[in-house]
Amino acid sequence: MNRKITLIVALTVALASGTAAAQSGAPAGDVAKGSQKVQMCQGCHGIEGWRTAFPEVYTVPRISGQQPAYLVNALKAYRNGERAHPSMRAIAATLSDQDMADVAAYYSQPALKTAGK
């Protein structure tokens, strides 16, 4: 009985979250369009173990397989100045909300994560 109640509560929360996202006016991402907008991303995020030296030496994180909402929120934080990396701020400043949703849809594909792209 407790399992059923837990499952019902989990499903209700998931449905409510999806409804809230749909009502928020956030654009839906398009994987095909996103694949055409990732050229600037792949130079750093598409190379396994890539390190960069600007503004300091660090390993660039892989973003394939991330949740779309995380990617969109990160891009918005760069665009709004809440995240300070200069290259990412410059790139995010050129992206519309739709561009961000499309790029996030592309990178969130499980196939990218397993293919090592």
Secondary structure, 3 states (H helix, E strand, C coil): CHHHHHHHHHHHHHHHHHHHHHHCCCCCCCHHHHHCCCHHHHHHHCCCCCEECCCCCEECCCCCCCCHHHHHHHHHHHHHCCCCCHHHHHHHHCCCHHHHHHHHHHHCCHHHHHHCC
